[in-house]
Every structure is written in C-alpha cells, then in structure tokens.
Amino acid sequence: MASVDLKGQVRTVVGKSGAKRLRRARRIPGVVYGGARGSVPVVVNPQELLSALEAGENVLINLSLDGADGTQTCTVILKELQMDPVKGRPLHADFQEISMERKIRVEIPLVPTGESVGVKGKGGILEQPLRQLFVECLPLNIPDRITVDVSALDIGDAIHVRDLTVAEGVRILEDAGRVVASVVAPAAEEVVAPVEEKPAEPEVVGKKEKEKAEAEAEPETKETKTKAEAKTK
C-alpha cells in the first residue's frame, strides 16, 4: 500500500462557529482517533486531502501536525469524510492513527472482471450483492481492491467468499458462504392469453316489434272479464 504526505495543524478552535470560520478560510476540521494522546482535533486543507485520496481510499497518510509542542507526525488512514450534499465539498474528516506493526480492519472494494458467458451468450443478468469486503491485515498489506473474475459464470452459477483469492497476510472477515456474484436468467415476459369472443346471435327480423306489441297490450284482468259478461246479460 502506498503512502502520501499531508500537512495539518492541531485545532484550537472548536464548536460550530469555529468550524464555519475554518471552512470560510478553506480549511476543514477533523479528529485523529486511536493514538496514545487520545482524540486530537486537527485542521487540514480539503483540496490537499482529496489529492491524497486519489492514491486510494485506504491510502496510508503521513500526517504532520503543527502545534504548541512543535511538529509531530503520525501515520493515519481516513475513516470517514463528511461531504456537503449540495456543493459536494468536504466538511469534516475523521482519521485513525495506526501502528505499522499492528493489524487493522479495513473495508476493501470488490471489483468484478471479465464478461460472463451467461450474460454474453444467453442474455443472463450479473448480480453482485457484495461490493465491499472487510479484511484484516498489516497496514503495508492493505490491498486497494479485490478482483473477482466472472467470465466463467453461466446462468445459475455463483461465486462465494470462499472462492476469492487474496494476497498472503490478508484475511477476509466475511462469511465464507456469502455470494459475491451470480448470473440469473432474464425475467420471462408474461404472455397474455387472447380473450375468446362469443359470436353474436343473429337478429330475428320482426322479433323486437312483436315483443314490443305484446308488452304494450293490456293483459285481461279478472275485473275486465266480469264487466264484459255483465254487458252480455
């Protein structure tokens, strides 16, 4: 793992108002954790920090801090960088001081390589449920990434954590049975069955007129029949 140099100062201004003044001066507040001195508030140049991170998100940083006791240097890695969600600028940085002789746990990106035969020849879909891996190793052995070759994957095949190959001295902390990449069949298109239409019944000429006439005719009631018989008598 490569290392880069970064300069900063021990921070004496704290609080929200102090942080705003630092940002207006194109500096950002930060904290170094894990050292013998405990948590140390610091100030760094955000552009210099971003330039250092171009070497990798887990790059080793030789941080030189100017303070009341002179300049002190420690080796750190970036643990968290808070960004402005609107302007995309760094707001705050958390660093972890490390020892070069002590193993640390870091999160490493998992990058697939190659083109799956199931995707290329059969229209399958490559799924990658695991994109970051936690590993444990000495600082100098931190890999910048872990690659996984998916070119041999056919539809229904999968690669698990136990199938990954890493450098000597690096131990993966994830469950060995976790799937890191697989190829699944494309979703089948739903076929809608055609609706069978019943043939219309042929219309009988004169049928409607006959039914209408019968409906309009007044049915003979018992009272009407009695009146007719009385007239006859």
C-alpha positions in Angstrom: 0.0 0.0 0.0 1.3 3.4 -1.0 1.7 6.3 1.4 1.3 10.0 1.0 2.2 13.1 3.0 -0.4 15.6 4.4 0.2 18.7 6.5 -2.2 20.0 9.1 -2.4 21.8 12.4 -3.7 20.9 15.9 -7.0 22.6 16.2 -7.6 25.0 19.0 -11.0 26.4 17.7 -14.0 24.1 18.5 -17.7 24.4 18.1 -20.0 25.1 15.1 -19.0 28.7 14.8 -15.3 27.8 14.8 -15.9 25.1 12.1 -17.7 27.7 9.9 -14.8 30.1 10.2 -12.4 27.4 9.2 -14.4 26.5 6.1 -14.6 30.1 5.1 -10.8 30.1 5.3 -10.8 27.0 3.0 -9.9 24.6 5.8 -11.9 21.8 7.4 -11.9 20.4 10.9 -11.1 16.9 11.7 -10.2 14.5 14.5 -7.4 11.9 14.9 -8.5 8.9 16.9 -6.6 5.9 18.3 -3.3 7.4 19.3 -1.6 7.5 22.7 -2.7 11.1 23.1 -6.3 10.2 22.7 -8.6 12.1 20.3 -6.8 15.1 18.8 -8.7 17.8 17.0 -7.0 18.9 13.8 -7.3 21.2 10.8 -6.4 20.2 7.2 -6.6 21.6 3.7 -9.6 19.8 2.0 -8.0 20.0 -1.5 -4.8 18.5 -0.3 -6.7 15.8 1.4 -8.7 15.0 -1.8 -5.4 14.9 -3.7 -4.0 12.4 -1.2 -7.1 10.1 -1.5 -6.5 9.8 -5.3 -4.0 7.1 -4.4 -6.8 5.0 -2.9 -9.5 5.3 -0.2 -7.3 3.3 2.2 -4.1 5.0 1.5 -1.6 5.4 4.4 -1.3 9.1 5.2 1.8 10.5 7.0 0.1 13.4 8.8 2.4 16.2 10.1 0.7 18.3 12.7 2.0 21.7 13.8 1.1 22.6 17.4 2.2 24.2 20.6 4.7 21.4 21.1 6.2 21.7 17.7 5.6 19.4 14.7 4.5 15.8 15.3 4.0 13.2 12.6 1.7 10.1 12.8 0.5 7.5 10.3 -3.2 7.5 9.8 -5.9 6.3 7.5 -9.1 8.1 6.6 -12.1 6.6 8.4 -14.9 9.0 7.4 -15.1 12.1 5.2 -18.3 14.1 5.5 -19.4 15.9 2.4 -21.7 18.8 1.7 -24.7 17.1 0.0 -25.4 20.2 -2.2 -22.0 21.6 -3.0 -20.1 18.3 -2.8 -17.3 19.8 -0.7 -15.6 18.2 2.3 -16.9 19.3 5.7 -15.2 17.1 8.3 -12.6 14.3 8.3 -12.1 11.5 10.8 -8.7 9.8 10.9 -7.5 6.7 12.7 -3.9 6.6 13.9 -2.3 3.2 13.2 0.8 1.2 14.0 2.7 -0.3 11.2 3.3 -3.5 13.3 -0.3 -4.0 14.3 -3.1 -5.5 12.1 -6.1 -3.4 11.3 -9.5 -4.0 9.9 -10.5 -2.1 6.7 -13.2 -2.2 4.1 -12.0 -3.0 0.5 -13.9 -2.6 -2.7 -14.8 -5.8 -4.6 -14.4 -5.4 -8.4 -15.7 -7.9 -11.0 -13.6 -8.5 -14.1 -14.4 -10.2 -17.4 -17.7 -10.8 -19.1 -19.8 -13.7 -18.0 -20.7 -16.4 -20.6 -24.2 -16.5 -19.3 -24.6 -12.8 -19.8 -22.8 -12.6 -23.2 -24.3 -15.6 -24.9 -27.6 -16.2 -23.1 -28.8 -12.8 -22.0 -28.4 -13.5 -18.3 -28.1 -10.8 -15.7 -25.0 -10.4 -13.5 -25.9 -9.7 -9.8 -23.3 -8.5 -7.3 -24.9 -8.5 -3.8 -21.5 -7.8 -2.1 -19.5 -4.8 -3.2 -17.3 -4.2 -0.2 -15.3 -6.7 1.9 -13.9 -6.3 5.4 -10.4 -7.6 5.7 -7.7 -7.8 8.4 -4.0 -7.2 7.7 -1.0 -5.2 8.4 -1.1 -1.6 7.1 1.5 -2.3 4.4 -0.5 -5.2 3.1 -3.8 -3.3 2.6 -5.0 -4.1 -1.0 -6.5 -1.2 -2.9 -9.1 -3.6 -4.3 -10.0 -7.3 -4.5 -10.9 -8.5 -8.0 -13.2 -11.5 -8.9 -13.2 -13.0 -12.4 -16.8 -13.6 -13.5 -16.1 -14.7 -17.1 -16.8 -18.4 -16.4 -20.2 -17.8 -14.8 -23.1 -19.4 -16.6 -26.8 -18.9 -15.8 -27.3 -20.4 -12.3 -23.7 -20.2 -11.3 -22.4 -18.2 -8.3 -19.1 -17.2 -6.7 -18.8 -17.2 -2.9 -16.4 -15.5 -0.5 -14.6 -18.8 -0.1 -13.8 -18.8 -3.8 -11.9 -15.4 -3.6 -8.1 -15.2 -3.8 -6.3 -12.6 -1.7 -2.6 -11.8 -1.1 -0.7 -13.5 1.7 -1.2 -11.9 5.0 -4.8 -10.7 4.2 -7.7 -12.4 5.9 -11.3 -11.8 4.7 -13.6 -11.3 7.6 -16.9 -12.0 5.8 -18.9 -15.3 6.0 -17.4 -17.8 3.6 -20.8 -18.8 2.3 -21.9 -15.3 1.2 -22.5 -14.9 -2.5 -20.4 -12.2 -4.1 -21.5 -12.6 -7.7 -24.0 -14.7 -9.6 -25.8 -14.9 -13.0 -29.5 -15.3 -13.2 -31.8 -15.9 -16.1 -33.6 -12.9 -17.5 -37.2 -12.5 -16.4 -39.6 -14.2 -18.7 -42.1 -11.9 -20.5 -45.7 -12.5 -19.4 -47.8 -13.9 -22.2 -51.4 -12.7 -22.1 -53.8 -15.3 -23.5 -56.2 -13.9 -26.1 -59.8 -13.4 -24.9 -62.2 -15.6 -27.0 -65.2 -13.6 -28.1 -68.6 -15.3 -28.4 -70.2 -14.9 -31.8 -73.2 -12.5 -31.8 -76.6 -14.1 -32.0 -78.4 -13.4 -35.4 -81.2 -10.9 -35.0 -84.6 -12.2 -36.0 -86.4 -9.8 -38.2 -89.8 -8.7 -36.7 -89.0 -10.3 -33.3 -88.4 -7.0 -31.5 -91.6 -5.4 -33.0 -93.6 -8.5 -31.8 -92.2 -8.3 -28.3 -92.9 -4.6 -28.1 -96.6 -5.0 -29.2 -97.2 -7.8 -26.7 -95.7 -5.6 -23.9 -98.0 -2.7 -24.8 -101.1 -4.9 -25.0 -103.1 -4.6 -21.7 -103.5 -8.1 -20.2 -107.0 -9.2 -19.5 -107.8 -9.0 -15.8 -110.5 -10.7 -13.8 -112.3 -7.3 -13.4 -112.4 -6.7 -17.2 -113.8 -10.1 -17.8 -116.6 -9.6 -15.3 -117.7 -6.3 -16.9 -117.8 -7.9 -20.3 -120.0 -10.8 -19.1 -122.4 -8.3 -17.4 -123.0 -6.4 -20.6 -123.8 -9.6 -22.4 -126.5 -10.4 -19.9 
